Amino acid sequence: MLFLKENNIKSYIKLQTHEKMKTKAYQNDIGKYYNMTSLIYENTHYYRCADNRILEYQRTETHKKDGFERTFEVYACSDCRSCIHKANCLYKYNEAKDANRNKVMKINEQWEALKMDSNQNIQSEEGVLNRQIRSIQTE
């Protein structure tokens, strides 16, 4: 998708999670960044969780794999101890072991923006028409 964007080509790539994204469980998962409020204040990006706690930018991490470099922005909440949503928010939460654990998210913002653009394109009138035409064509 990055190649398409760099070469001014509109992406109509259907994501692997396309059907999953339409489910209520996906849309109501409070632990995911896409269901949190995104805030920008004085050029600083924050997220606000379901309990109105702020997840602040912590650092940028770069991972290299198979010759590609991916950049992740890391956001974290400073205190989740008394949060009533903790069991639904934290991945693999165990109340006995993880009582002092806080929410941490790693987001590849460039990749997420490309996915959002592609998803908007396939949901557009032109994208729906292309999917209908392709579904009746033989491979």
Secondary structure, DSSP 8 states (H G I E B T S, - for coil): -HHHHHTT-------TTHHHHTSHHHHT-TTSGGGSEEEEETTEEEEE-TTS-EEEEEEEEEEEETTEEEEEEEEEES--TT-TTHHHHSTT--TTT-TT---EEEE-HHHHHHHHHHHHHHHSHHHHHHHHHHHHS--
